[in-house]
Amino acid sequence: MKIIYGTSCLEYNILGHPESPERVKLIIGALQENHTILKPSSVTEEDVEKVHTKEHWKKVRDGDFFDADTPVIDIKFPLLSAGSAIKAAEVLGFSVSRPPGHHAGKDFLGGFCYFNNIAIAVRKVLPKYGKAAILDIDVHHGNGTQDIFLGDKDVLYCSIHQSPLFPGTGLKPEQNCINFPLPHGTGEEVYLKYLEKCLEEIRKFEPTILAISVGFDTYEKDPLGGFKLNKESYRKIGEKIRGLGLPAFFVLEGGYSEDIGMLAKNLVEGFETR
């Protein structure tokens, strides 16, 4: 698997904010020895506006917003992160970039997210593939991704997430968006059971490409989540995703523990197992 990564995403840092450059450094440190690293390019305004409104673009560009969790940053960072996701979709790789994206909707941001990276990437490659499924394994529901694709007959969104927890959405299935809210303390056995349910929904949908919103905040030591997955759980998740036999790409979302590098390594190795 090729890794999409540019050092530019390390250039901004908000003191004390959990979404820090260190998390990306740890992942790259764990993956760079055995994987090819490709550099991303920025996306265009046109690419962004295929999933976001023009008003949202202007809001991020001008810093014309206030969100306690999502500070004003230079627009070049969200643009590069979305570009990294597109590159991952094109080469079927893993976008290791920041800021994340799955909480950004058509006309809103939040939860550390400005533009919805995986949505922009899926929309970009959809003409080539025809039908896409998005599997969201972050501990938080991807409310932005659901907002963008709700009712889209060519895209299936399936999320396994903790509830109650930010952003408080994803409490039930809605049209093409399959949601599995699970309680605080959910461990590997229950989690993998619901992952199988998601994978079965994906099989029934018969997509020709799979996009994975990867969150490592389902880990038992993560400070922002309450799930109890262990290090080896991610290897099993990777193996199960691989079992679908679909062209697939991965986009980094959350994950804030000091073990994130090992978790990413296990996920990738599980997926690469043949």
C-alpha atoms as a printed R data frame, in Angstrom:
    type eleno elety resid chain resno       x       y       z
1   ATOM     1    CA   MET     A     1   0.000   0.000   0.000
2   ATOM     2    CA   LYS     A     2   1.290   3.444  -0.918
3   ATOM     3    CA   ILE     A     3   1.228   6.118   1.785
4   ATOM     4    CA   ILE     A     4   0.233   9.666   0.855
5   ATOM     5    CA   TYR     A     5   2.020  12.160   3.075
6   ATOM     6    CA   GLY     A     6   3.519  15.632   2.871
7   ATOM     7    CA   THR     A     7   5.459  17.343   5.646
8   ATOM     8    CA   SER     A     8   3.403  20.514   5.121
9   ATOM     9    CA   CYS     A     9   0.634  19.077   7.305
10  ATOM    10    CA   LEU     A    10   3.008  19.323  10.292
11  ATOM    11    CA   GLU     A    11   3.399  23.086   9.948
12  ATOM    12    CA   TYR     A    12   0.440  24.136  12.069
13  ATOM    13    CA   ASN     A    13  -0.062  23.343  15.726
14  ATOM    14    CA   ILE     A    14  -2.493  24.699  18.306
15  ATOM    15    CA   LEU     A    15  -0.974  24.459  21.765
16  ATOM    16    CA   GLY     A    16  -2.775  21.825  23.851
17  ATOM    17    CA   HIS     A    17  -5.030  20.721  20.989
18  ATOM    18    CA   PRO     A    18  -5.346  16.918  20.664
19  ATOM    19    CA   GLU     A    19  -5.264  17.086  16.850
20  ATOM    20    CA   SER     A    20  -1.510  17.664  16.784
21  ATOM    21    CA   PRO     A    21   1.338  17.047  14.301
22  ATOM    22    CA   GLU     A    22   2.662  14.321  16.590
23  ATOM    23    CA   ARG     A    23  -0.081  11.877  15.652
24  ATOM    24    CA   VAL     A    24   0.906  12.005  11.977
25  ATOM    25    CA   LYS     A    25   4.613  11.764  12.833
26  ATOM    26    CA   LEU     A    26   3.970   8.573  14.803
27  ATOM    27    CA   ILE     A    27   2.041   6.955  11.944
28  ATOM    28    CA   ILE     A    28   4.650   7.856   9.336
29  ATOM    29    CA   GLY     A    29   7.389   6.625  11.658
30  ATOM    30    CA   ALA     A    30   5.677   3.245  11.819
31  ATOM    31    CA   LEU     A    31   4.930   2.918   8.089
32  ATOM    32    CA   GLN     A    32   7.681   4.646   6.127
33  ATOM    33    CA   GLU     A    33  10.259   1.839   6.277
34  ATOM    34    CA   ASN     A    34   8.166  -0.690   4.341
35  ATOM    35    CA   HIS     A    35   5.982   1.538   2.190
36  ATOM    36    CA   THR     A    36   6.391   3.981  -0.679
37  ATOM    37    CA   ILE     A    37   5.607   7.576   0.324
38  ATOM    38    CA   LEU     A    38   3.879   9.798  -2.255
39  ATOM    39    CA   LYS     A    39   3.411  13.543  -1.872
40  ATOM    40    CA   PRO     A    40  -0.058  15.090  -2.222
41  ATOM    41    CA   SER     A    41  -1.137  18.123  -4.211
42  ATOM    42    CA   SER     A    42  -3.715  20.709  -3.167
43  ATOM    43    CA   VAL     A    43  -7.282  20.400  -4.403
44  ATOM    44    CA   THR     A    44  -8.987  23.134  -6.363
45  ATOM    45    CA   GLU     A    45 -11.949  25.244  -5.351
46  ATOM    46    CA   GLU     A    46 -13.917  23.318  -7.982
47  ATOM    47    CA   ASP     A    47 -13.164  19.990  -6.272
48  ATOM    48    CA   VAL     A    48 -14.219  21.370  -2.889
49  ATOM    49    CA   GLU     A    49 -17.466  22.778  -4.250
50  ATOM    50    CA   LYS     A    50 -18.504  19.386  -5.592
51  ATOM    51    CA   VAL     A    51 -19.361  18.496  -1.980
52  ATOM    52    CA   HIS     A    52 -19.412  21.841  -0.134
53  ATOM    53    CA   THR     A    53 -21.287  25.055  -0.809
54  ATOM    54    CA   LYS     A    54 -19.547  28.152  -2.143
55  ATOM    55    CA   GLU     A    55 -20.440  29.855   1.141
56  ATOM    56    CA   HIS     A    56 -18.581  27.149   3.057
57  ATOM    57    CA   TRP     A    57 -15.518  27.535   0.853
58  ATOM    58    CA   LYS     A    58 -15.477  31.283   1.534
59  ATOM    59    CA   LYS     A    59 -15.966  30.733   5.259
60  ATOM    60    CA   VAL     A    60 -12.883  28.501   5.496
61  ATOM    61    CA   ARG     A    61 -10.864  30.646   3.092
62  ATOM    62    CA   ASP     A    62 -11.538  33.836   5.025
63  ATOM    63    CA   GLY     A    63 -11.489  32.354   8.540
64  ATOM    64    CA   ASP     A    64 -14.993  33.709   8.955
65  ATOM    65    CA   PHE     A    65 -16.171  31.306  11.655
66  ATOM    66    CA   PHE     A    66 -15.846  30.433  15.318
67  ATOM    67    CA   ASP     A    67 -15.725  26.882  16.616
68  ATOM    68    CA   ALA     A    68 -14.074  26.073  19.934
69  ATOM    69    CA   ASP     A    69 -12.717  22.737  18.661
70  ATOM    70    CA   THR     A    70 -11.848  23.894  15.152
71  ATOM    71    CA   PRO     A    71  -9.585  26.952  15.205
72  ATOM    72    CA   VAL     A    72  -9.004  29.231  12.239
73  ATOM    73    CA   ILE     A    73  -6.022  27.977  10.195
74  ATOM    74    CA   ASP     A    74  -4.591  28.769   6.763
75  ATOM    75    CA   ILE     A    75  -6.791  27.232   4.047
76  ATOM    76    CA   LYS     A    76  -3.718  25.623   2.467
77  ATOM    77    CA   PHE     A    77  -3.775  22.902   5.142
78  ATOM    78    CA   PRO     A    78  -7.348  21.675   4.514
79  ATOM    79    CA   LEU     A    79  -6.687  21.889   0.760
80  ATOM    80    CA   LEU     A    80  -3.592  19.700   1.025
81  ATOM    81    CA   SER     A    81  -5.387  17.199   3.250
82  ATOM    82    CA   ALA     A    82  -8.223  16.875   0.750
83  ATOM    83    CA   GLY     A    83  -5.653  16.550  -2.026
84  ATOM    84    CA   SER     A    84  -3.972  13.765  -0.101
85  ATOM    85    CA   ALA     A    85  -7.294  11.921   0.067
86  ATOM    86    CA   ILE     A    86  -7.789  12.276  -3.690
87  ATOM    87    CA   LYS     A    87  -4.300  10.895  -4.310
88  ATOM    88    CA   ALA     A    88  -5.090   7.952  -2.031
89  ATOM    89    CA   ALA     A    89  -8.262   7.275  -4.023
90  ATOM    90    CA   GLU     A    90  -6.358   7.394  -7.299
91  ATOM    91    CA   VAL     A    91  -3.571   5.004  -6.252
92  ATOM    92    CA   LEU     A    92  -5.599   2.979  -3.679
93  ATOM    93    CA   GLY     A    93  -3.375   4.082  -0.821
94  ATOM    94    CA   PHE     A    94  -3.558   5.528   2.685
95  ATOM    95    CA   SER     A    95  -3.815   9.287   3.147
96  ATOM    96    CA   VAL     A    96  -1.908  10.162   6.318
97  ATOM    97    CA   SER     A    97  -2.651  13.840   6.625
98  ATOM    98    CA   ARG     A    98  -4.301  16.454   8.782
99  ATOM    99    CA   PRO     A    99  -6.699  18.115   9.403
100 ATOM   100    CA   PRO     A   100  -9.273  15.287   9.321
101 ATOM   101    CA   GLY     A   101 -12.593  15.725   7.549
102 ATOM   102    CA   HIS     A   102 -15.588  13.541   8.372
103 ATOM   103    CA   HIS     A   103 -17.317  16.128  10.603
104 ATOM   104    CA   ALA     A   104 -17.398  18.725   7.802
105 ATOM   105    CA   GLY     A   105 -20.765  18.831   6.025
106 ATOM   106    CA   LYS     A   106 -22.044  20.649   2.967
107 ATOM   107    CA   ASP     A   107 -22.167  23.967   4.802
108 ATOM   108    CA   PHE     A   108 -20.652  23.378   8.229
109 ATOM   109    CA   LEU     A   109 -17.360  22.544   9.901
110 ATOM   110    CA   GLY     A   110 -16.494  21.247  13.351
111 ATOM   111    CA   GLY     A   111 -14.787  18.496  15.298
112 ATOM   112    CA   PHE     A   112 -11.315  19.506  13.995
113 ATOM   113    CA   CYS     A   113 -12.623  19.262  10.371
114 ATOM   114    CA   TYR     A   114 -12.813  21.985   7.672
115 ATOM   115    CA   PHE     A   115 -13.368  20.181   4.347
116 ATOM   116    CA   ASN     A   116 -14.589  16.597   4.093
117 ATOM   117    CA   ASN     A   117 -11.516  14.867   2.672
118 ATOM   118    CA   ILE     A   118 -13.042  11.463   2.023
119 ATOM   119    CA   ALA     A   119 -16.187  12.936   0.467
120 ATOM   120    CA   ILE     A   120 -14.133  15.100  -1.886
121 ATOM   121    CA   ALA     A   121 -12.059  12.051  -2.877
122 ATOM   122    CA   VAL     A   122 -15.091   9.807  -3.412
123 ATOM   123    CA   ARG     A   123 -16.824  12.447  -5.517
124 ATOM   124    CA   LYS     A   124 -13.641  12.877  -7.586
125 ATOM   125    CA   VAL     A   125 -13.318   9.178  -8.520
126 ATOM   126    CA   LEU     A   126 -17.010   8.284  -8.652
127 ATOM   127    CA   PRO     A   127 -17.279   8.866 -12.431
128 ATOM   128    CA   LYS     A   128 -14.615   6.177 -12.909
129 ATOM   129    CA   TYR     A   129 -16.083   3.646 -10.471
130 ATOM   130    CA   GLY     A   130 -19.827   4.280 -10.615
131 ATOM   131    CA   LYS     A   131 -20.699   3.150  -7.072
132 ATOM   132    CA   ALA     A   132 -18.774   3.681  -3.843
133 ATOM   133    CA   ALA     A   133 -19.127   2.580  -0.238
134 ATOM   134    CA   ILE     A   134 -17.659   4.516   2.678
135 ATOM   135    CA   LEU     A   135 -16.846   2.585   5.856
136 ATOM   136    CA   ASP     A   136 -16.322   4.901   8.840
137 ATOM   137    CA   ILE     A   137 -14.482   3.249  11.747
138 ATOM   138    CA   ASP     A   138 -13.789   6.389  13.766
139 ATOM   139    CA   VAL     A   139 -15.227   6.348  17.302
140 ATOM   140    CA   HIS     A   140 -17.257   9.453  16.391
141 ATOM   141    CA   HIS     A   141 -20.074   9.458  13.854
142 ATOM   142    CA   GLY     A   142 -19.148  11.115  10.545
143 ATOM   143    CA   ASN     A   143 -22.041  13.552  10.558
144 ATOM   144    CA   GLY     A   144 -20.475  15.584   7.764
145 ATOM   145    CA   THR     A   145 -20.093  12.601   5.455
146 ATOM   146    CA   GLN     A   146 -23.703  11.596   6.095
147 ATOM   147    CA   ASP     A   147 -24.872  15.158   5.435
148 ATOM   148    CA   ILE     A   148 -23.104  15.201   2.074
149 ATOM   149    CA   PHE     A   149 -24.200  11.800   0.777
150 ATOM   150    CA   LEU     A   150 -27.618  11.249   2.387
151 ATOM   151    CA   GLY     A   151 -29.977  10.052  -0.349
152 ATOM   152    CA   ASP     A   152 -27.235   9.532  -2.938
153 ATOM   153    CA   LYS     A   153 -28.056   6.307  -4.780
154 ATOM   154    CA   ASP     A   154 -24.434   5.823  -5.866
155 ATOM   155    CA   VAL     A   155 -22.881   6.000  -2.394
156 ATOM   156    CA   LEU     A   156 -23.402   3.863   0.717
157 ATOM   157    CA   TYR     A   157 -22.203   5.211   4.061
158 ATOM   158    CA   CYS     A   158 -21.765   2.794   6.976
159 ATOM   159    CA   SER     A   159 -20.540   3.898  10.403
160 ATOM   160    CA   ILE     A   160 -19.768   2.116  13.680
161 ATOM   161    CA   HIS     A   161 -19.427   4.676  16.441
162 ATOM   162    CA   GLN     A   162 -19.853   5.346  20.145
163 ATOM   163    CA   SER     A   163 -23.102   6.806  21.425
164 ATOM   164    CA   PRO     A   164 -23.650   8.994  23.333
165 ATOM   165    CA   LEU     A   165 -20.614  10.958  22.147
166 ATOM   166    CA   PHE     A   166 -19.845  13.975  19.967
167 ATOM   167    CA   PRO     A   167 -21.471  14.926  17.604
168 ATOM   168    CA   GLY     A   168 -24.599  13.159  18.884
169 ATOM   169    CA   THR     A   169 -25.770  12.031  15.440
170 ATOM   170    CA   GLY     A   170 -25.991   8.648  13.718
171 ATOM   171    CA   LEU     A   171 -28.521   7.204  16.130
172 ATOM   172    CA   LYS     A   172 -30.341   5.172  13.465
173 ATOM   173    CA   PRO     A   173 -30.125   4.155   9.806
174 ATOM   174    CA   GLU     A   174 -31.282   6.816   7.346
175 ATOM   175    CA   GLN     A   175 -31.781   5.935   3.677
176 ATOM   176    CA   ASN     A   176 -28.330   5.020   2.298
177 ATOM   177    CA   CYS     A   177 -26.591   5.771   5.594
178 ATOM   178    CA   ILE     A   178 -26.260   2.714   7.848
179 ATOM   179    CA   ASN     A   179 -25.439   3.622  11.441
180 ATOM   180    CA   PHE     A   180 -24.463   1.330  14.300
181 ATOM   181    CA   PRO     A   181 -24.264   3.372  17.548
182 ATOM   182    CA   LEU     A   182 -22.596   1.309  20.289
183 ATOM   183    CA   PRO     A   183 -22.162   2.082  23.994
184 ATOM   184    CA   HIS     A   184 -19.135   3.213  25.968
185 ATOM   185    CA   GLY     A   185 -16.982   0.203  26.843
186 ATOM   186    CA   THR     A   186 -17.593  -1.711  23.600
187 ATOM   187    CA   GLY     A   187 -14.788  -4.237  23.144
188 ATOM   188    CA   GLU     A   188 -13.352  -6.227  20.274
189 ATOM   189    CA   GLU     A   189 -15.883  -9.071  20.179
190 ATOM   190    CA   VAL     A   190 -18.948  -6.841  19.887
191 ATOM   191    CA   TYR     A   191 -17.171  -4.377  17.608
192 ATOM   192    CA   LEU     A   192 -16.143  -7.047  15.109
193 ATOM   193    CA   LYS     A   193 -19.698  -8.415  15.097
194 ATOM   194    CA   TYR     A   194 -21.002  -5.024  13.987
195 ATOM   195    CA   LEU     A   195 -18.152  -4.621  11.528
196 ATOM   196    CA   GLU     A   196 -19.403  -7.821   9.882
197 ATOM   197    CA   LYS     A   197 -22.882  -6.275   9.698
198 ATOM   198    CA   CYS     A   198 -21.396  -3.253   7.949
199 ATOM   199    CA   LEU     A   199 -19.450  -5.420   5.536
200 ATOM   200    CA   GLU     A   200 -22.595  -7.384   4.707
201 ATOM   201    CA   GLU     A   201 -24.424  -4.139   3.889
202 ATOM   202    CA   ILE     A   202 -21.520  -3.175   1.649
203 ATOM   203    CA   ARG     A   203 -21.625  -6.536  -0.141
204 ATOM   204    CA   LYS     A   204 -25.349  -6.102  -0.794
205 ATOM   205    CA   PHE     A   205 -24.771  -2.618  -2.198
206 ATOM   206    CA   GLU     A   206 -22.187  -4.016  -4.660
207 ATOM   207    CA   PRO     A   207 -19.868  -0.996  -4.901
208 ATOM   208    CA   THR     A   208 -16.822  -0.977  -7.151
209 ATOM   209    CA   ILE     A   209 -14.614   0.969  -4.730
210 ATOM   210    CA   LEU     A   210 -14.410   1.167  -0.931
211 ATOM   211    CA   ALA     A   211 -13.305   4.248   1.018
212 ATOM   212    CA   ILE     A   212 -12.392   3.872   4.696
213 ATOM   213    CA   SER     A   213 -12.527   6.768   7.167
214 ATOM   214    CA   VAL     A   214  -9.907   5.515   9.605
215 ATOM   215    CA   GLY     A   215 -10.165   6.549  13.223
216 ATOM   216    CA   PHE     A   216  -7.824   5.047  15.799
217 ATOM   217    CA   ASP     A   217  -9.786   6.652  18.660
218 ATOM   218    CA   THR     A   218 -11.621   3.325  19.162
219 ATOM   219    CA   TYR     A   219  -8.454   2.181  20.967
220 ATOM   220    CA   GLU     A   220  -8.729   1.388  24.681
221 ATOM   221    CA   LYS     A   221  -6.137   4.036  25.643
222 ATOM   222    CA   ASP     A   222  -7.461   6.848  23.481
223 ATOM   223    CA   PRO     A   223  -8.255   9.970  25.540
224 ATOM   224    CA   LEU     A   224 -11.261  11.024  23.420
225 ATOM   225    CA   GLY     A   225 -13.159   7.741  23.108
226 ATOM   226    CA   GLY     A   226 -14.605   5.023  25.292
227 ATOM   227    CA   PHE     A   227 -14.264   1.872  23.178
228 ATOM   228    CA   LYS     A   228 -11.926  -0.919  24.294
229 ATOM   229    CA   LEU     A   229 -10.214  -2.188  21.165
230 ATOM   230    CA   ASN     A   230  -6.649  -3.430  21.649
231 ATOM   231    CA   LYS     A   231  -3.621  -3.222  19.375
232 ATOM   232    CA   GLU     A   232  -4.342  -6.511  17.622
233 ATOM   233    CA   SER     A   233  -7.961  -5.518  16.963
234 ATOM   234    CA   TYR     A   234  -6.766  -3.289  14.135
235 ATOM   235    CA   ARG     A   235  -5.003  -6.143  12.388
236 ATOM   236    CA   LYS     A   236  -8.287  -8.081  12.478
237 ATOM   237    CA   ILE     A   237 -10.186  -5.076  11.143
238 ATOM   238    CA   GLY     A   238  -7.729  -4.797   8.258
239 ATOM   239    CA   GLU     A   239  -8.103  -8.495   7.451
240 ATOM   240    CA   LYS     A   240 -11.894  -8.271   7.420
241 ATOM   241    CA   ILE     A   241 -11.865  -5.230   5.135
242 ATOM   242    CA   ARG     A   242  -9.474  -7.050   2.833
243 ATOM   243    CA   GLY     A   243 -11.939  -9.942   2.716
244 ATOM   244    CA   LEU     A   244 -14.371  -7.802   0.717
245 ATOM   245    CA   GLY     A   245 -11.996  -8.048  -2.227
246 ATOM   246    CA   LEU     A   246 -12.715  -4.476  -3.315
247 ATOM   247    CA   PRO     A   247 -10.349  -1.762  -4.526
248 ATOM   248    CA   ALA     A   248  -9.946   0.317  -1.375
249 ATOM   249    CA   PHE     A   249  -8.314   3.440  -0.015
250 ATOM   250    CA   PHE     A   250  -7.912   4.793   3.516
251 ATOM   251    CA   VAL     A   251  -8.149   8.353   4.863
252 ATOM   252    CA   LEU     A   252  -6.991   9.314   8.358
253 ATOM   253    CA   GLU     A   253  -9.594  10.804  10.674
254 ATOM   254    CA   GLY     A   254  -9.131  10.635  14.468
255 ATOM   255    CA   GLY     A   255  -6.870   8.843  16.923
256 ATOM   256    CA   TYR     A   256  -4.994  10.594  19.714
257 ATOM   257    CA   SER     A   257  -3.060   8.021  21.744
258 ATOM   258    CA   GLU     A   258   0.710   7.604  21.812
259 ATOM   259    CA   ASP     A   259   0.241   4.119  20.302
260 ATOM   260    CA   ILE     A   260  -1.323   5.403  17.071
261 ATOM   261    CA   GLY     A   261   1.709   4.400  15.000
262 ATOM   262    CA   MET     A   262   1.435   0.762  16.029
263 ATOM   263    CA   LEU     A   263  -2.324   0.782  15.484
264 ATOM   264    CA   ALA     A   264  -1.861   2.079  11.937
265 ATOM   265    CA   LYS     A   265   0.863  -0.471  11.236
266 ATOM   266    CA   ASN     A   266  -1.374  -3.318  12.408
267 ATOM   267    CA   LEU     A   267  -4.325  -2.112  10.334
268 ATOM   268    CA   VAL     A   268  -2.240  -1.816   7.180
269 ATOM   269    CA   GLU     A   269  -0.531  -5.174   7.727
270 ATOM   270    CA   GLY     A   270  -3.904  -6.818   8.299
271 ATOM   271    CA   PHE     A   271  -5.219  -5.348   5.074
272 ATOM   272    CA   GLU     A   272  -2.107  -6.391   3.157
273 ATOM   273    CA   THR     A   273  -2.360 -10.009   4.338
274 ATOM   274    CA   ARG     A   274  -3.247 -12.324   1.474
